[in-house]
């Protein structure tokens, strides 16, 4: 089991990683972050709204399922939001350089890190 700081450091070993954060989506508070290039306080708050909206929509649609990840592709970056399957109310936010990162490997990396993460 990896603690929060170890988990964030592990995410940064991925080719193309720019920054990452762990966020409490009940409060919108960032619990930890690493890297630079994005205002992570603002991103944590904004992406909290994304997660809440998706959860609300899934409930309204009667979908009995869980979000694995939410992917936002920009011109030069991938933004991956992964709600934790085992830590209620927590999501990982991961930003990568799309020119250097392999999206499939990045999704696998965030999955592996999330499955081992402890608070």
N, C-alpha and C positions, 0 to 999 in steps of 0.2 A: 504494500500500500504506500502510495506517495502522498506527502503532504502538499499543501497549496503551492509553496515556493518551488518544490521539486517538480511539481506538475507543470508549472509555468516555464521553468527552465527547460524541461523536456520538450515542450512545444517549440521553443526557439532553436532547437537543433535541426529542425526541418529546413531544407534548402528553400530560400525565398521567404522565410518567416520575417515579418516586420514587427508585430507586437501581438500580445494576447492579454486577456483579462478574465477573471472569474467574478461573476456578478450575481447578486441576490435580486431576483426579479420581483420579489414582493415589495422591496423597498427601493430598488433601483441603485442601491449602493454597490460600488466596486469593492470587492474583498481583497483583491490583489491584482497586480499587473506587471508586465515586463515589456521591454522594447520601447520604441519611440516612433514618431511619424504620424500618429493619430492622437487627438485629444481624447484620451481614454475615459475621463470623467464624463464628457459629453456623449461619447459613444455608448458607455454603460447605461446612461439614462435613456438615450434614444432607442437603443436596442431592447431595453426593458419593455418599452411600448410595443415594439414589434412582437416580442414573445407573448405579451399579454393579449394582443389583438389576435394572434394566431390561435392561442388557447381558447379564447372566447368564441372565435369562429368555428373551431372544431366542435366545441360543446353545442353551439347553436345548430350545427349540422347533424348532431347526434353521432359523430364519429367516435367510436370506441377504440382509439388508437393513441399512440404516443409519437411526438415529433422526434425524429432521429437528428436532423439538423435542418437549418434554414441557410440557404446559400444565396449570397448577393454577389453578382459578378459586375465589376466596374471595368472601365477601360484598361486599368493597370493593376487592379487588385482583386483578390477574392476575399470576401468576408464570410466567415462561417460562424454561425451561432448554434451551439449544441446544448440543449437543456440536459441536465444530468438525470440519468435514469435512476440513480440511487441516492442522490442528495437533493431532497425536495426543495424547490424554489431557487435552484442554482443553475446558471448557464455559463458556458465557456464561450468567449468571443475571441476569434482568431483571425488575424489579418495577414495576408500573404501577397507577395509580388507575383502577379499572374504570369509575368515573363520568365520567372525563375522557378516557380513552384509547380509541382505536379498535383493537380487537384485530387485525384484518386488517392494518392499517398497521403495528402494532407487530411482528407476525411478519415482515412484509416488511423493516422496519427492521433487526431483529436478523439476518436473513439477509444483508442488504447489508453490514452492519458486519462480521459474521463472515467473509464472503468476502474482505474487504480487509485483515483484521487480520494483523499480523506481531508476532512476539515480540522 
